[in-house]
Amino acid sequence: MKKLILALAAAAVLSGTAFAEPVRISVGSYNLNNLPFPVAQGLGLYEKEGLEVTVENFASGGSKTLQALVAGSTDVAVGFYDHTIQMQSQNKHVVAFVELGRNSGLVLAGGKDAKFDPKNPESIKGAKIGITAPGSSSDFFIRYYLQRHKLSANDVSIIGVGSGAAAVAALQQGKIDLLVNYDPAATFVVEKGVGKILIDARNDDGAKEIYGGIYPTSVLYATQDYISKNPETVQKVTNATVKALQWMKTHSAAEIVEKLPPEFISGDKETYIKAVENARQIFSTDGLLDEKDIKTPLDVLTSFNDKVKAAKIDLSKTYTNEFVAKVPATASN
């Protein structure tokens, strides 16, 4: 009997976390583009792949997450695809291997007294426009919109107001006329009666109006060096993440929110659930990056980033679909 107990104990240790493979994953923000990652956590999918995930730099900002990756203090980052382009322009090879957000998820919202009419782009002149921060994707969003309509940043005032409740408050208090932001802030604007959505890039038509095409955003990426040295680990991370994407396809927004860590939810829960439902269109369903769509971020970055504009960017080196292609067919079960 004693030998049997020892044998069972040994088996438990072998199948448990004692031999789990450690991997450090950094996340840069609470915006909903990154949602599939905490969903995968909540479902325990990384553990099922034999991984022990340490989450680092949570909510510390996309740029800090990227810095951590390049410095080697994290293994995998959850961040925006366009970071891979920026890094290549600096001769650093960062590669996206799973797509989480297939579209930008940004909206342009107006306060109750906003005079801007998207049918008349020139009506934006003189507006005070809130963005998350200078140099952010929301900054690119409005500057690229202005450029495409033969307007300039000098025609408006662009102001950093952050995201979430702070951004909504800035619009509500009249500090800004227009707001460029992600969900859940986008949904809060409408649900709290603060204003209305004027351009919605959560859907494909809105994205094309702003960027001229689909703008992939949140991805899992790592340095080429890490991927080359740890292909099995990258495959396990990919398997778990793609399973989360597939799970999200067949479950309600309320069920998705139930799987999230409490700290990921901002505002009241019911409004947050509505935000997740409104953001559904931005999530990838299969984790694959589209070679046509990734040209859009390059076009946008070339407009504002001198290093990218001066570099010869090889987009084929900024992403790979090889790991998603190897996810077991049973992943949807």
MOKA-V303568 format. One record per pair of residues at least 6 apart in sequence whose C-alpha atoms are under 6 Angstrom apart, sorted by the first residue. I is the first residue (numbers start at 1). J is the second residue. Records with the same first field share a line. If there is no record, write none. Layout:
I=J / J
//
This chain:
20=50 / 51 / 52
21=51 / 52
22=51 / 52 / 53
23=53
24=53 / 54 / 74 / 75
25=55 / 75 / 76 / 77
26=55 / 56 / 57 / 65 / 77
27=58 / 78
28=58 / 59 / 60 / 61 / 62 / 65
29=59 / 61
30=59
32=183
33=101 / 218
34=218
38=260
39=259 / 260
40=241 / 244
42=259 / 260
45=240
46=240
49=236
68=74
76=221 / 222
77=220 / 221
78=219 / 220
79=218 / 219
80=217 / 218 / 219
81=217 / 219
82=297
84=94 / 318
89=307 / 308 / 311
93=223 / 224
94=222 / 223 / 224
95=221 / 222 / 223 / 224 / 318 / 319
96=220 / 221 / 319
97=220 / 221 / 319 / 320 / 321
98=219 / 220 / 287
99=219 / 287 / 288 / 289
100=218 / 219 / 283 / 284
101=216 / 217 / 218 / 282 / 283 / 284
102=216 / 282 / 283 / 284
103=214 / 215 / 216 / 217 / 282
104=215 / 217
105=182 / 201 / 202 / 282
106=181 / 182 / 201
107=180 / 181 / 199 / 200 / 201
108=179 / 180 / 198 / 199
109=178 / 179 / 196 / 197 / 198
110=178 / 195 / 196
111=177 / 195
112=195
114=177
116=123 / 124
125=155 / 156
126=155 / 156
127=156 / 177
128=157 / 176 / 177
129=157 / 158 / 159 / 176 / 177 / 178 / 179
130=159 / 160 / 161 / 176 / 179
131=138 / 139 / 160 / 161 / 180
132=160 / 161 / 162 / 163
133=160
138=180
145=210
146=152
161=167
164=185
172=194
183=275
184=275
187=275
189=195
190=196
200=206
201=207
202=282
207=214
214=293
215=296
235=323
239=327
242=287
243=331
245=285
246=332
253=273 / 276 / 277
254=273
288=321
302=308 / 309
//
